[in-house]
């Protein structure tokens, strides 16, 4: 928690506070008071930038000038690129082949070098680690980085500042930094507050790792880029094993339907990973009755092809 408070001091110099809005329509559906934490309002359109700024700000100037490298499907990429631009460093990002073109364009616009390699996120991550060793770049793991977790945990700190009596926080999970950060803050401030993680049933590695209390690899076939991971990660799983209250899986159709609902109710573009929080809430609706519920909308970087797909499925 001390790390989170320290990160908050850094981030307030570089990022706006994101709003926590109450939505009556969602509350009526879930028979609860529903609030949405709009991380999509951050400069890169995603919560990940909190972690990127916190980590890159703590690097040695020699590390930044030599360069950092990471792998990402898009939001983490923009986070590291944005932070490197602020603090004057070189950023190299490895993305899987056939990425969201808007996220590639945004990452390059921030000054990062983008390399497309591998058919999925895990292949891109392995290549980034190998290239980092060859070039002596500082490899930034997408999950096993304490400073990333402390940075993204600040959104949960803001939730408690705005809604001290929050009962349940529902968080989408890819690498797990957001959920593990939420756990750290929630259990430090109010141990009775529940943190519930959500992942797609088409990419259940983190869920299975949590259930089995060991790192597990699994299929990684979800359309939701922010949920695309095929394995559990040591640091985030160690936190989730200790503090997470529950973990649920949702279908791809659940996610798509929740994307449409959130776009309609909140008038925001919402990517698939963000919509997983509402999809998860719908799955455990009975448990949420009369609770104060915070849904994390982790990002708004939805690709045009996903919007077209939603439209075509509705026809």
Short mmCIF file of the C-alpha atoms (twelve columns), coordinates in Angstrom:
data_MODEL
# 
_entry.id   MODEL 
# 
loop_
_atom_site.group_PDB 
_atom_site.id 
_atom_site.type_symbol 
_atom_site.label_atom_id 
_atom_site.label_alt_id 
_atom_site.label_comp_id 
_atom_site.label_asym_id 
_atom_site.label_seq_id 
_atom_site.Cartn_x 
_atom_site.Cartn_y 
_atom_site.Cartn_z 
_atom_site.pdbx_PDB_model_num 
ATOM 1   C CA . UNK A 1   0.000   0.000   0.000   1 
ATOM 2   C CA . UNK A 2   2.937   2.334   0.603   1 
ATOM 3   C CA . UNK A 3   3.969   1.699   -3.006  1 
ATOM 4   C CA . UNK A 4   0.474   2.653   -4.189  1 
ATOM 5   C CA . UNK A 5   0.524   5.898   -2.203  1 
ATOM 6   C CA . UNK A 6   3.951   6.720   -3.614  1 
ATOM 7   C CA . UNK A 7   2.673   6.016   -7.128  1 
ATOM 8   C CA . UNK A 8   -0.269  8.334   -6.504  1 
ATOM 9   C CA . UNK A 9   2.138   11.172  -5.765  1 
ATOM 10  C CA . UNK A 10  3.875   10.608  -9.110  1 
ATOM 11  C CA . UNK A 11  0.740   10.160  -11.187 1 
ATOM 12  C CA . UNK A 12  -1.067  13.264  -9.999  1 
ATOM 13  C CA . UNK A 13  1.670   15.268  -11.728 1 
ATOM 14  C CA . UNK A 14  1.011   13.630  -15.101 1 
ATOM 15  C CA . UNK A 15  -2.552  12.282  -15.305 1 
ATOM 16  C CA . UNK A 16  -6.076  13.554  -14.640 1 
ATOM 17  C CA . UNK A 17  -8.272  11.843  -12.086 1 
ATOM 18  C CA . UNK A 18  -10.840 9.614   -13.806 1 
ATOM 19  C CA . UNK A 19  -14.544 9.934   -12.978 1 
ATOM 20  C CA . UNK A 20  -16.688 7.438   -11.093 1 
ATOM 21  C CA . UNK A 21  -20.209 7.845   -12.430 1 
ATOM 22  C CA . UNK A 22  -23.425 6.257   -11.166 1 
ATOM 23  C CA . UNK A 23  -25.742 4.835   -13.845 1 
ATOM 24  C CA . UNK A 24  -29.402 4.375   -12.971 1 
ATOM 25  C CA . UNK A 25  -30.155 2.015   -15.883 1 
ATOM 26  C CA . UNK A 26  -27.408 -0.405  -14.860 1 
ATOM 27  C CA . UNK A 27  -28.462 -0.164  -11.242 1 
ATOM 28  C CA . UNK A 28  -32.049 -1.088  -12.078 1 
ATOM 29  C CA . UNK A 29  -30.898 -4.101  -14.079 1 
ATOM 30  C CA . UNK A 30  -28.609 -5.385  -11.301 1 
ATOM 31  C CA . UNK A 31  -30.850 -4.313  -8.372  1 
ATOM 32  C CA . UNK A 32  -27.899 -2.430  -6.900  1 
ATOM 33  C CA . UNK A 33  -26.138 0.920   -6.983  1 
ATOM 34  C CA . UNK A 34  -23.822 0.677   -9.980  1 
ATOM 35  C CA . UNK A 35  -20.873 2.995   -10.547 1 
ATOM 36  C CA . UNK A 36  -18.493 2.914   -13.512 1 
ATOM 37  C CA . UNK A 37  -14.838 3.875   -13.126 1 
ATOM 38  C CA . UNK A 38  -13.987 5.467   -16.476 1 
ATOM 39  C CA . UNK A 39  -10.349 4.572   -17.084 1 
ATOM 40  C CA . UNK A 40  -11.095 5.086   -20.771 1 
ATOM 41  C CA . UNK A 41  -10.887 8.839   -20.061 1 
ATOM 42  C CA . UNK A 42  -7.109  8.723   -19.548 1 
ATOM 43  C CA . UNK A 43  -4.857  10.151  -22.305 1 
ATOM 44  C CA . UNK A 44  -4.093  6.759   -23.867 1 
ATOM 45  C CA . UNK A 45  -7.655  5.533   -23.391 1 
ATOM 46  C CA . UNK A 46  -6.690  2.875   -20.843 1 
ATOM 47  C CA . UNK A 47  -5.802  2.307   -17.190 1 
ATOM 48  C CA . UNK A 48  -2.435  0.861   -18.222 1 
ATOM 49  C CA . UNK A 49  -0.850  4.310   -18.522 1 
ATOM 50  C CA . UNK A 50  -0.872  4.580   -14.732 1 
ATOM 51  C CA . UNK A 51  1.539   1.674   -14.471 1 
ATOM 52  C CA . UNK A 52  3.702   2.787   -17.365 1 
ATOM 53  C CA . UNK A 53  4.298   6.246   -15.939 1 
ATOM 54  C CA . UNK A 54  5.012   4.918   -12.462 1 
ATOM 55  C CA . UNK A 55  7.544   2.369   -13.715 1 
ATOM 56  C CA . UNK A 56  9.348   4.453   -16.327 1 
ATOM 57  C CA . UNK A 57  9.626   7.383   -13.916 1 
ATOM 58  C CA . UNK A 58  11.653  5.159   -11.559 1 
ATOM 59  C CA . UNK A 59  14.125  3.842   -14.138 1 
ATOM 60  C CA . UNK A 60  17.700  5.051   -14.232 1 
ATOM 61  C CA . UNK A 61  18.334  7.628   -16.943 1 
ATOM 62  C CA . UNK A 62  20.829  5.180   -18.469 1 
ATOM 63  C CA . UNK A 63  18.088  2.537   -18.736 1 
ATOM 64  C CA . UNK A 64  15.720  4.951   -20.416 1 
ATOM 65  C CA . UNK A 65  18.303  6.194   -22.907 1 
ATOM 66  C CA . UNK A 66  19.429  2.642   -23.729 1 
ATOM 67  C CA . UNK A 67  15.793  1.722   -24.306 1 
ATOM 68  C CA . UNK A 68  12.932  -0.290  -22.884 1 
ATOM 69  C CA . UNK A 69  11.097  -3.108  -24.620 1 
ATOM 70  C CA . UNK A 70  7.803   -4.829  -23.911 1 
ATOM 71  C CA . UNK A 71  5.044   -6.840  -25.574 1 
ATOM 72  C CA . UNK A 72  1.424   -5.812  -25.812 1 
ATOM 73  C CA . UNK A 73  -1.810  -6.123  -27.744 1 
ATOM 74  C CA . UNK A 74  -2.102  -2.344  -27.535 1 
ATOM 75  C CA . UNK A 75  -2.980  -0.641  -24.255 1 
ATOM 76  C CA . UNK A 76  0.200   -1.584  -22.393 1 
ATOM 77  C CA . UNK A 77  2.107   -0.580  -25.531 1 
ATOM 78  C CA . UNK A 78  0.670   2.926   -25.457 1 
ATOM 79  C CA . UNK A 79  1.337   3.113   -21.734 1 
ATOM 80  C CA . UNK A 80  5.064   2.475   -22.109 1 
ATOM 81  C CA . UNK A 81  5.312   4.656   -25.219 1 
ATOM 82  C CA . UNK A 82  3.522   7.540   -23.483 1 
ATOM 83  C CA . UNK A 83  5.694   7.275   -20.380 1 
ATOM 84  C CA . UNK A 84  8.887   7.054   -22.426 1 
ATOM 85  C CA . UNK A 85  7.917   10.206  -24.272 1 
ATOM 86  C CA . UNK A 86  7.316   12.057  -20.987 1 
ATOM 87  C CA . UNK A 87  10.604  11.008  -19.423 1 
ATOM 88  C CA . UNK A 88  12.763  11.024  -22.540 1 
ATOM 89  C CA . UNK A 89  13.537  7.417   -23.383 1 
ATOM 90  C CA . UNK A 90  13.439  4.966   -26.259 1 
ATOM 91  C CA . UNK A 91  10.553  2.476   -26.374 1 
ATOM 92  C CA . UNK A 92  10.338  -0.677  -28.491 1 
ATOM 93  C CA . UNK A 93  7.016   -2.504  -28.551 1 
ATOM 94  C CA . UNK A 94  6.421   -6.000  -29.899 1 
ATOM 95  C CA . UNK A 95  2.825   -6.667  -30.943 1 
ATOM 96  C CA . UNK A 96  1.324   -9.874  -32.319 1 
ATOM 97  C CA . UNK A 97  0.727   -10.031 -36.049 1 
ATOM 98  C CA . UNK A 98  -2.676  -8.732  -37.196 1 
ATOM 99  C CA . UNK A 99  -3.042  -6.214  -34.346 1 
ATOM 100 C CA . UNK A 100 -5.649  -3.512  -33.812 1 
ATOM 101 C CA . UNK A 101 -4.412  -0.940  -36.393 1 
ATOM 102 C CA . UNK A 102 -5.645  1.996   -34.307 1 
ATOM 103 C CA . UNK A 103 -3.481  0.875   -31.368 1 
ATOM 104 C CA . UNK A 104 -0.450  0.427   -33.630 1 
ATOM 105 C CA . UNK A 105 -0.953  3.904   -35.082 1 
ATOM 106 C CA . UNK A 106 -1.384  5.459   -31.633 1 
ATOM 107 C CA . UNK A 107 1.724   3.723   -30.287 1 
ATOM 108 C CA . UNK A 108 3.874   4.868   -33.202 1 
ATOM 109 C CA . UNK A 109 2.484   8.396   -32.893 1 
ATOM 110 C CA . UNK A 110 3.888   8.467   -29.348 1 
ATOM 111 C CA . UNK A 111 7.367   7.825   -30.756 1 
ATOM 112 C CA . UNK A 112 7.744   4.106   -30.078 1 
ATOM 113 C CA . UNK A 113 9.193   1.588   -32.496 1 
ATOM 114 C CA . UNK A 114 6.601   -1.128  -33.176 1 
ATOM 115 C CA . UNK A 115 7.620   -4.638  -34.235 1 
ATOM 116 C CA . UNK A 116 4.959   -7.135  -35.344 1 
ATOM 117 C CA . UNK A 117 5.946   -10.672 -34.401 1 
ATOM 118 C CA . UNK A 118 4.149   -13.879 -33.457 1 
ATOM 119 C CA . UNK A 119 0.629   -15.137 -33.923 1 
ATOM 120 C CA . UNK A 120 -0.479  -14.228 -30.395 1 
ATOM 121 C CA . UNK A 121 0.481   -12.182 -27.339 1 
ATOM 122 C CA . UNK A 122 2.524   -14.927 -25.695 1 
ATOM 123 C CA . UNK A 123 4.694   -15.393 -28.781 1 
ATOM 124 C CA . UNK A 124 5.218   -11.626 -28.967 1 
ATOM 125 C CA . UNK A 125 6.214   -11.527 -25.293 1 
ATOM 126 C CA . UNK A 126 8.807   -14.281 -25.708 1 
ATOM 127 C CA . UNK A 127 10.321  -12.468 -28.684 1 
ATOM 128 C CA . UNK A 128 10.414  -9.157  -26.805 1 
ATOM 129 C CA . UNK A 129 12.258  -10.761 -23.885 1 
ATOM 130 C CA . UNK A 130 14.780  -12.358 -26.240 1 
ATOM 131 C CA . UNK A 131 15.331  -9.177  -28.244 1 
ATOM 132 C CA . UNK A 132 15.705  -7.157  -25.070 1 
ATOM 133 C CA . UNK A 133 18.502  -9.424  -23.911 1 
ATOM 134 C CA . UNK A 134 20.260  -9.186  -27.275 1 
ATOM 135 C CA . UNK A 135 20.010  -5.375  -27.485 1 
ATOM 136 C CA . UNK A 136 20.451  -4.731  -23.741 1 
ATOM 137 C CA . UNK A 137 17.065  -3.046  -23.519 1 
ATOM 138 C CA . UNK A 138 15.269  -3.022  -20.176 1 
ATOM 139 C CA . UNK A 139 12.536  -5.658  -20.657 1 
ATOM 140 C CA . UNK A 140 9.270   -4.623  -19.045 1 
ATOM 141 C CA . UNK A 141 7.158   -7.656  -18.250 1 
ATOM 142 C CA . UNK A 142 3.451   -6.966  -18.843 1 
ATOM 143 C CA . UNK A 143 2.504   -8.313  -15.398 1 
ATOM 144 C CA . UNK A 144 5.460   -9.289  -13.192 1 
ATOM 145 C CA . UNK A 145 6.438   -5.700  -12.386 1 
ATOM 146 C CA . UNK A 146 5.697   -4.327  -8.881  1 
ATOM 147 C CA . UNK A 147 5.789   -0.721  -10.109 1 
ATOM 148 C CA . UNK A 148 3.216   -1.443  -12.814 1 
ATOM 149 C CA . UNK A 149 0.868   -2.942  -10.241 1 
ATOM 150 C CA . UNK A 150 1.361   -0.072  -7.798  1 
ATOM 151 C CA . UNK A 151 0.617   2.408   -10.567 1 
ATOM 152 C CA . UNK A 152 -2.593  0.832   -11.815 1 
ATOM 153 C CA . UNK A 153 -3.726  0.245   -8.214  1 
ATOM 154 C CA . UNK A 154 -4.244  3.995   -7.897  1 
ATOM 155 C CA . UNK A 155 -7.591  3.765   -9.708  1 
ATOM 156 C CA . UNK A 156 -8.908  1.693   -6.794  1 
ATOM 157 C CA . UNK A 157 -7.554  4.265   -4.359  1 
ATOM 158 C CA . UNK A 158 -9.592  6.880   -6.242  1 
ATOM 159 C CA . UNK A 159 -12.696 4.673   -6.015  1 
ATOM 160 C CA . UNK A 160 -12.440 4.523   -2.220  1 
ATOM 161 C CA . UNK A 161 -11.868 8.270   -2.045  1 
ATOM 162 C CA . UNK A 162 -15.025 8.901   -4.086  1 
ATOM 163 C CA . UNK A 163 -17.121 6.011   -2.727  1 
ATOM 164 C CA . UNK A 164 -15.823 4.953   0.721   1 
ATOM 165 C CA . UNK A 165 -18.689 2.490   1.200   1 
ATOM 166 C CA . UNK A 166 -18.108 0.524   -2.013  1 
ATOM 167 C CA . UNK A 167 -19.031 -3.129  -1.435  1 
ATOM 168 C CA . UNK A 168 -17.867 -4.851  -4.622  1 
ATOM 169 C CA . UNK A 169 -15.264 -3.974  -7.260  1 
ATOM 170 C CA . UNK A 170 -15.428 -5.998  -10.486 1 
ATOM 171 C CA . UNK A 171 -12.280 -6.015  -12.599 1 
ATOM 172 C CA . UNK A 172 -11.446 -7.513  -16.025 1 
ATOM 173 C CA . UNK A 173 -8.284  -9.625  -16.112 1 
ATOM 174 C CA . UNK A 174 -5.630  -10.010 -18.786 1 
ATOM 175 C CA . UNK A 175 -2.206  -10.037 -17.175 1 
ATOM 176 C CA . UNK A 176 -3.807  -9.341  -13.816 1 
ATOM 177 C CA . UNK A 177 -2.144  -6.076  -12.791 1 
ATOM 178 C CA . UNK A 178 -5.456  -4.236  -12.439 1 
ATOM 179 C CA . UNK A 179 -7.111  -6.947  -10.364 1 
ATOM 180 C CA . UNK A 180 -4.095  -7.518  -8.126  1 
ATOM 181 C CA . UNK A 181 -3.736  -3.763  -7.592  1 
ATOM 182 C CA . UNK A 182 -7.422  -3.553  -6.687  1 
ATOM 183 C CA . UNK A 183 -6.953  -6.342  -4.161  1 
ATOM 184 C CA . UNK A 184 -4.011  -4.612  -2.483  1 
ATOM 185 C CA . UNK A 185 -5.901  -1.353  -2.019  1 
ATOM 186 C CA . UNK A 186 -9.278  -2.849  -1.103  1 
ATOM 187 C CA . UNK A 187 -7.913  -5.195  1.542   1 
ATOM 188 C CA . UNK A 188 -5.787  -2.430  3.058   1 
ATOM 189 C CA . UNK A 189 -8.672  0.058   3.288   1 
ATOM 190 C CA . UNK A 190 -11.671 -2.203  3.898   1 
ATOM 191 C CA . UNK A 191 -11.129 -5.986  4.109   1 
ATOM 192 C CA . UNK A 192 -14.887 -6.499  3.827   1 
ATOM 193 C CA . UNK A 193 -14.979 -4.993  0.335   1 
ATOM 194 C CA . UNK A 194 -15.015 -7.724  -2.301  1 
ATOM 195 C CA . UNK A 195 -12.856 -7.784  -5.416  1 
ATOM 196 C CA . UNK A 196 -14.108 -10.029 -8.205  1 
ATOM 197 C CA . UNK A 197 -12.092 -10.767 -11.340 1 
ATOM 198 C CA . UNK A 198 -13.529 -11.573 -14.767 1 
ATOM 199 C CA . UNK A 199 -11.975 -13.320 -17.740 1 
ATOM 200 C CA . UNK A 200 -13.252 -14.705 -21.024 1 
ATOM 201 C CA . UNK A 201 -13.919 -18.435 -21.151 1 
ATOM 202 C CA . UNK A 202 -11.975 -18.351 -24.438 1 
ATOM 203 C CA . UNK A 203 -8.819  -17.237 -22.589 1 
ATOM 204 C CA . UNK A 204 -9.089  -18.739 -19.078 1 
ATOM 205 C CA . UNK A 205 -5.428  -19.161 -18.077 1 
ATOM 206 C CA . UNK A 206 -5.490  -16.670 -15.204 1 
ATOM 207 C CA . UNK A 207 -8.791  -18.084 -13.937 1 
ATOM 208 C CA . UNK A 208 -7.427  -21.636 -14.037 1 
ATOM 209 C CA . UNK A 209 -4.173  -20.562 -12.368 1 
ATOM 210 C CA . UNK A 210 -6.156  -18.976 -9.546  1 
ATOM 211 C CA . UNK A 211 -8.461  -21.975 -9.181  1 
ATOM 212 C CA . UNK A 212 -5.652  -24.529 -9.158  1 
ATOM 213 C CA . UNK A 213 -3.209  -22.400 -7.170  1 
ATOM 214 C CA . UNK A 214 -0.459  -22.928 -9.723  1 
ATOM 215 C CA . UNK A 215 0.562   -21.310 -12.990 1 
ATOM 216 C CA . UNK A 216 -1.450  -22.785 -15.851 1 
ATOM 217 C CA . UNK A 217 -1.365  -22.331 -19.626 1 
ATOM 218 C CA . UNK A 218 -4.582  -22.481 -21.621 1 
ATOM 219 C CA . UNK A 219 -6.153  -21.536 -24.941 1 
ATOM 220 C CA . UNK A 220 -6.052  -17.854 -25.874 1 
ATOM 221 C CA . UNK A 221 -8.805  -17.310 -28.410 1 
ATOM 222 C CA . UNK A 222 -10.850 -14.341 -27.181 1 
ATOM 223 C CA . UNK A 223 -11.576 -11.408 -29.467 1 
ATOM 224 C CA . UNK A 224 -11.140 -9.037  -26.490 1 
ATOM 225 C CA . UNK A 225 -7.554  -7.844  -26.848 1 
ATOM 226 C CA . UNK A 226 -7.139  -6.783  -23.230 1 
ATOM 227 C CA . UNK A 227 -8.029  -10.294 -22.032 1 
ATOM 228 C CA . UNK A 228 -5.674  -12.094 -24.398 1 
ATOM 229 C CA . UNK A 229 -3.210  -14.082 -22.342 1 
ATOM 230 C CA . UNK A 230 -2.497  -17.795 -22.492 1 
ATOM 231 C CA . UNK A 231 -0.778  -18.244 -19.134 1 
ATOM 232 C CA . UNK A 232 -0.831  -17.195 -15.507 1 
ATOM 233 C CA . UNK A 233 1.881   -14.865 -14.191 1 
ATOM 234 C CA . UNK A 234 3.793   -15.371 -10.979 1 
ATOM 235 C CA . UNK A 235 3.546   -11.949 -9.339  1 
ATOM 236 C CA . UNK A 236 -0.067  -11.146 -10.123 1 
ATOM 237 C CA . UNK A 237 -1.203  -14.676 -9.270  1 
ATOM 238 C CA . UNK A 238 0.606   -14.575 -5.926  1 
ATOM 239 C CA . UNK A 239 -1.438  -11.483 -5.028  1 
ATOM 240 C CA . UNK A 240 -4.694  -12.855 -6.409  1 
ATOM 241 C CA . UNK A 241 -4.238  -16.165 -4.562  1 
ATOM 242 C CA . UNK A 242 -3.950  -14.288 -1.308  1 
ATOM 243 C CA . UNK A 243 -6.552  -11.545 -1.647  1 
ATOM 244 C CA . UNK A 244 -9.016  -12.089 -4.517  1 
ATOM 245 C CA . UNK A 245 -12.550 -12.925 -3.380  1 
ATOM 246 C CA . UNK A 246 -13.853 -14.577 -6.536  1 
ATOM 247 C CA . UNK A 247 -13.131 -15.130 -10.211 1 
ATOM 248 C CA . UNK A 248 -15.752 -15.701 -12.923 1 
ATOM 249 C CA . UNK A 249 -15.653 -16.629 -16.585 1 
ATOM 250 C CA . UNK A 250 -17.954 -15.094 -19.195 1 
ATOM 251 C CA . UNK A 251 -18.712 -15.972 -22.789 1 
ATOM 252 C CA . UNK A 252 -17.723 -13.987 -25.855 1 
ATOM 253 C CA . UNK A 253 -21.387 -13.235 -26.491 1 
ATOM 254 C CA . UNK A 254 -21.729 -11.975 -22.896 1 
ATOM 255 C CA . UNK A 255 -18.855 -9.577  -23.529 1 
ATOM 256 C CA . UNK A 256 -20.263 -8.320  -26.824 1 
ATOM 257 C CA . UNK A 257 -23.705 -7.750  -25.343 1 
ATOM 258 C CA . UNK A 258 -22.146 -5.849  -22.442 1 
ATOM 259 C CA . UNK A 259 -20.132 -3.695  -24.853 1 
ATOM 260 C CA . UNK A 260 -23.374 -2.604  -26.507 1 
ATOM 261 C CA . UNK A 261 -25.041 -1.966  -23.150 1 
ATOM 262 C CA . UNK A 262 -22.182 0.170   -21.867 1 
ATOM 263 C CA . UNK A 263 -21.930 2.137   -25.093 1 
ATOM 264 C CA . UNK A 264 -25.662 2.828   -24.912 1 
ATOM 265 C CA . UNK A 265 -25.900 3.577   -21.191 1 
ATOM 266 C CA . UNK A 266 -22.663 5.503   -20.674 1 
ATOM 267 C CA . UNK A 267 -22.271 7.055   -24.160 1 
ATOM 268 C CA . UNK A 268 -18.648 5.902   -24.205 1 
ATOM 269 C CA . UNK A 269 -16.704 3.706   -26.598 1 
ATOM 270 C CA . UNK A 270 -15.892 0.583   -24.601 1 
ATOM 271 C CA . UNK A 271 -13.522 -2.185  -25.656 1 
ATOM 272 C CA . UNK A 272 -14.171 -5.873  -25.056 1 
ATOM 273 C CA . UNK A 273 -12.005 -6.212  -21.959 1 
ATOM 274 C CA . UNK A 274 -13.801 -3.297  -20.314 1 
ATOM 275 C CA . UNK A 275 -17.185 -4.850  -20.961 1 
ATOM 276 C CA . UNK A 276 -16.117 -8.030  -19.165 1 
ATOM 277 C CA . UNK A 277 -16.743 -6.279  -15.843 1 
ATOM 278 C CA . UNK A 278 -20.434 -5.777  -16.663 1 
ATOM 279 C CA . UNK A 279 -20.663 -9.286  -18.132 1 
ATOM 280 C CA . UNK A 280 -19.290 -10.641 -14.857 1 
ATOM 281 C CA . UNK A 281 -21.723 -8.553  -12.810 1 
ATOM 282 C CA . UNK A 282 -24.624 -9.928  -14.809 1 
ATOM 283 C CA . UNK A 283 -23.448 -13.474 -14.122 1 
ATOM 284 C CA . UNK A 284 -23.470 -12.963 -10.344 1 
ATOM 285 C CA . UNK A 285 -26.423 -10.577 -10.277 1 
ATOM 286 C CA . UNK A 286 -28.096 -12.179 -7.252  1 
ATOM 287 C CA . UNK A 287 -25.023 -11.635 -5.089  1 
ATOM 288 C CA . UNK A 288 -24.958 -7.931  -5.930  1 
ATOM 289 C CA . UNK A 289 -28.464 -7.057  -4.806  1 
ATOM 290 C CA . UNK A 290 -28.575 -3.826  -2.766  1 
ATOM 291 C CA . UNK A 291 -24.766 -3.461  -2.928  1 
ATOM 292 C CA . UNK A 292 -22.609 -0.535  -4.004  1 
ATOM 293 C CA . UNK A 293 -20.871 -1.947  -7.061  1 
ATOM 294 C CA . UNK A 294 -17.953 -0.417  -8.992  1 
ATOM 295 C CA . UNK A 295 -17.360 -1.690  -12.523 1 
ATOM 296 C CA . UNK A 296 -13.958 -1.017  -14.047 1 
ATOM 297 C CA . UNK A 297 -14.137 0.196   -17.636 1 
ATOM 298 C CA . UNK A 298 -10.468 -0.403  -18.226 1 
ATOM 299 C CA . UNK A 299 -10.189 1.042   -21.722 1 
ATOM 300 C CA . UNK A 300 -11.971 2.529   -24.701 1 
ATOM 301 C CA . UNK A 301 -9.608  1.609   -27.528 1 
ATOM 302 C CA . UNK A 302 -12.088 -0.470  -29.459 1 
ATOM 303 C CA . UNK A 303 -11.136 -1.237  -33.039 1 
ATOM 304 C CA . UNK A 304 -13.349 -0.387  -35.993 1 
ATOM 305 C CA . UNK A 305 -13.562 -4.047  -36.954 1 
ATOM 306 C CA . UNK A 306 -15.027 -4.878  -33.524 1 
ATOM 307 C CA . UNK A 307 -17.637 -2.125  -33.854 1 
ATOM 308 C CA . UNK A 308 -18.567 -3.397  -37.333 1 
ATOM 309 C CA . UNK A 309 -18.767 -6.936  -35.957 1 
ATOM 310 C CA . UNK A 310 -21.129 -5.800  -33.201 1 
ATOM 311 C CA . UNK A 311 -23.320 -4.083  -35.781 1 
ATOM 312 C CA . UNK A 312 -23.360 -7.100  -38.099 1 
ATOM 313 C CA . UNK A 313 -24.331 -9.428  -35.262 1 
ATOM 314 C CA . UNK A 314 -27.220 -7.147  -34.376 1 
ATOM 315 C CA . UNK A 315 -28.653 -7.093  -37.909 1 
# 
